[in-house]
């Protein structure tokens, strides 16, 4: 599987918000796709699958870049009809970071 995040990294956003993903945020998107790749490639007959991210909606508060991985994994599960992986996503208020069990 191949991830093309260039529309949200390099080009002006369609909504003209000025928001673009950073290298770190793009890496978390790639990580989420990597987690779904094996199951997706086994289910989809095509040998080459390209996923292009055109837009990312950010929550107004509490955004954590690592939350992009489970978001892309959830999208892939829905898009390709994959079985859900046992992933626990929660926000640890003490360390102000996402706890992503099953994603590391």
PyMOL commands that set and color helices and strands:
alter all, ss='L'
color gray80, all
select helices_A, chain A and resi 6-9+23-43+67-80
alter helices_A, ss='H'
color red, helices_A
select strands_A, chain A and resi 2-4+50-52+88-92+97-101
alter strands_A, ss='S'
color yellow, strands_A
deselect
rebuild
show_as cartoon
